[in-house]
Amino acid sequence: QVQLVESGGGLVQAGGSLRLSCAASGRTFSSKVMGWFRQAPGKERKFVAGISWSGGTTYYEDSVKGRFTISRDNAKNTVYLQMNSLKPEDTAVYYCAQDVSRANYPRVDASEYAYWGQGTQVTVSS
């Protein structure tokens, strides 16, 4: 069983930055695609960013391209999401997730990810 624990959320003004972290348990982290999703109140959970096993391939949802950066440190079993130039519409609960298939490319469908963290709240004030 894999456990994912997010941290780093909080309240920030528009234009500010936050760095989210997600620490994973287990021995298979370095061979699994990781993703970040977010869910705003009253809305469905949506893909934000994903990263391949070694970090060589990343993929972003259009609205965060150029502002967010996903990265990973396999030695620490941790994936990160650096969020810059934050906007009020980025306000949501952010979740990290692990794809348990053998795919080595980020996938955008939440149903492809079997393990999820508890989420961390990000609030961007205008």
Secondary structure as GFF3:
##gff-version 3
##sequence-region A 1 126
A	DSSP	beta_strand	4	7	.	.	.	ID=ss1
A	DSSP	beta_strand	10	13	.	.	.	ID=ss2
A	DSSP	beta_strand	18	24	.	.	.	ID=ss3
A	DSSP	three_ten_helix	29	31	.	.	.	ID=ss4
A	DSSP	beta_strand	34	39	.	.	.	ID=ss5
A	DSSP	beta_strand	46	51	.	.	.	ID=ss6
A	DSSP	beta_strand	58	60	.	.	.	ID=ss7
A	DSSP	three_ten_helix	62	64	.	.	.	ID=ss8
A	DSSP	beta_strand	68	73	.	.	.	ID=ss9
A	DSSP	beta_strand	78	83	.	.	.	ID=ss10
A	DSSP	three_ten_helix	88	90	.	.	.	ID=ss11
A	DSSP	beta_strand	92	99	.	.	.	ID=ss12
A	DSSP	three_ten_helix	110	112	.	.	.	ID=ss13
A	DSSP	beta_strand	113	116	.	.	.	ID=ss14
A	DSSP	beta_strand	120	125	.	.	.	ID=ss15
###
